Amino acid sequence: GGVLLPYTFNIPIEAGGSRGLYVTSNTSAVSLNYSNGTQEGALNASDANLEIFEGVGLEYPFTQGTGAFYTPRVWNGALGYVTPAQLAVPSTGSDVVDGLTFDVHALTATRLSGLSVRTATGPYDYSVYFRTESAAGVEADMNAWRLLGTYANRTGPTVALPFPQGISIPAGKTFGFYVTSPDAGALLASPATDAGVVGGADATIEVLSGTEVIGTFGGAGAPKMFDGELLKLQCQ
């Protein structure tokens, strides 16, 4: 029968990307069921989000050093995954900034898989930081932030910045985020009347305005609203 391997790993796949998976027992005495295929690399199964292709069979571990592959083989099983839903924050202007902070308040427990920002054409480099409290008041304190990811040579006008491990925000909590680039003119933001103003919301999260950050961790400037989309994971 089927054996459930719980979702304890995170393998982000951007649109158009591919990942190879190797499923194996940890002993040569236990085999996995399979079907004979038609050609390694041929499409075997798909839905609206993913395609699964035929592969090969091999003895544990990694052919037992023989280099012998049994091909083509079709993996027998089911793949659980999550896809992002978008919360777009309405754009009300195009102010150029060095960096930008904003807060995300979770109305219900929410897991974020990334964000996208509106930018000049590029290509530009970006970094994203977060903290488990509000971003207010720590714009110049590098020690108050944790790096989520760095992204090189991204081309606009909309740039996707995925979070490799995801970020879970408990219900009722507010997390701060900071997006920055060393390249002048790389980020666009909307003007805001003050920090802490709700700029976008749905049933699960609220996005609150923050401030422009001068340079990298150079201190707070004028109030600004994040201009882009947040990606939230939904189970499939």
Rosetta blueprint (number, residue, H / E / L):
1 G L
2 G L
3 V L
4 L L
5 L L
6 P L
7 Y L
8 T L
9 F L
10 N L
11 I L
12 P L
13 I L
14 E L
15 A L
16 G L
17 G L
18 S L
19 R L
20 G L
21 L L
22 Y L
23 V L
24 T L
25 S L
26 N L
27 T L
28 S L
29 A L
30 V L
31 S L
32 L L
33 N L
34 Y E
35 S E
36 N E
37 G L
38 T L
39 Q L
40 E L
41 G L
42 A L
43 L E
44 N E
45 A E
46 S E
47 D L
48 A L
49 N L
50 L L
51 E E
52 I E
53 F E
54 E L
55 G E
56 V E
57 G E
58 L L
59 E L
60 Y L
61 P L
62 F H
63 T H
64 Q H
65 G H
66 T L
67 G L
68 A L
69 F L
70 Y E
71 T E
72 P E
73 R E
74 V E
75 W E
76 N L
77 G L
78 A L
79 L L
80 G L
81 Y L
82 V E
83 T E
84 P E
85 A E
86 Q E
87 L E
88 A E
89 V L
90 P L
91 S L
92 T L
93 G L
94 S L
95 D E
96 V E
97 V E
98 D L
99 G E
100 L E
101 T E
102 F E
103 D E
104 V E
105 H E
106 A E
107 L L
108 T L
109 A L
110 T E
111 R E
112 L E
113 S E
114 G E
115 L E
116 S E
117 V E
118 R E
119 T L
120 A L
121 T L
122 G L
123 P L
124 Y E
125 D E
126 Y E
127 S E
128 V E
129 Y E
130 F E
131 R E
132 T L
133 E L
134 S L
135 A L
136 A L
137 G L
138 V L
139 E L
140 A L
141 D L
142 M H
143 N H
144 A H
145 W L
146 R E
147 L E
148 L E
149 G E
150 T E
151 Y E
152 A E
153 N E
154 R E
155 T L
156 G L
157 P L
158 T E
159 V E
160 A E
161 L E
162 P E
163 F E
164 P E
165 Q E
166 G E
167 I E
168 S E
169 I E
170 P L
171 A L
172 G L
173 K L
174 T E
175 F E
176 G E
177 F E
178 Y E
179 V E
180 T E
181 S L
182 P L
183 D L
184 A L
185 G L
186 A L
187 L E
188 L E
189 A E
190 S E
191 P E
192 A L
193 T L
194 D L
195 A L
196 G L
197 V L
198 V E
199 G E
200 G E
201 A E
202 D L
203 A L
204 T L
205 I E
206 E E
207 V E
208 L E
209 S L
210 G E
211 T E
212 E E
213 V E
214 I L
215 G L
216 T L
217 F L
218 G L
219 G L
220 A E
221 G E
222 A E
223 P E
224 K E
225 M E
226 F L
227 D L
228 G E
229 E E
230 L E
231 L E
232 K E
233 L E
234 Q E
235 C E
236 Q L
